[in-house]
């Protein structure tokens, strides 16, 4: 039996894989000039595709479009927006070289398909190689959930932070 690896979130989540000012821009109808409100499914697709783009910054993605497709397929099986404004899209993929993670913050909320029907503000994307042991990414997933369950103020703290480095520092100190 192989020894268990120590999976620390701050080693996966570096400032360059964090986007703090994400927004969903509704398109404008060219004939009327009015905003077209996107459906929850369309917003979910935009967020998932954005996760794939940010995960691509890790240098560990071999095909960003296919990774996005895999994340969307996984999302079609069950929503990863878990409620309380938090989503954790995740996938085992043939298009990544190692376990990777990103964080997107939507300060104004995003009307993603979620279990509680409420907007999503915090999105943690996780991808791991398809043939790797799933335990590592499951550990990361559980650690993320426990951060919010064990410390309800954590959500508000990271909503207010102005710098990606601050988020990495607080995760390093606490988790």
C-alpha positions, 0 to 999 in steps of 0.5 A: 500500500502506498503512503498517503500524500499530504495534500495542502490546498495552498500548494495547489492554489497559487495567486496566479490561479485566483481570479477575484473580480469575475462577472457574468456580462449579459449580452445586449440585443442589437435590435433593441439595445436591451440586455438579454438575461442569460439562463442559469444553464448558460451562466453555469456553462460560462463559469465552467468554461472560465474554470477551464481557462484559469486551470489552463494557467497552471501549465498542466492542461493539455487541451483546455477545450476538452477539459471544459467539455469534461467539466460540463459533462460532469456538471450535467450529471449533478450540479457542483454549486452546493449552496451557500454561494459555493460551487466546486466543479471537479473532474477526472480528466485525460487532459490534465497532467497533475492535480490542479485547482483554481478559485474564481470569485463573483463579487456580485454573484452569478445565477448558476444552477445551484442546489439551493437556487441562490447565486454563486459567489465562490467557485473552486475548480479541481481537475485531476488526471483520469488514471490517477488515484481519485483519493487526492482530489477527493481529499481536496474536495473534502478540505474545501467543504470542511473549511466552510463548514468548520468556519462560517466566517471564512466565506465572508473573509475571502469575499472581502479580500482584495488580493489573491495572495491574501487568500493563499496566506489565510488558507496556508495559516488555517488549513 
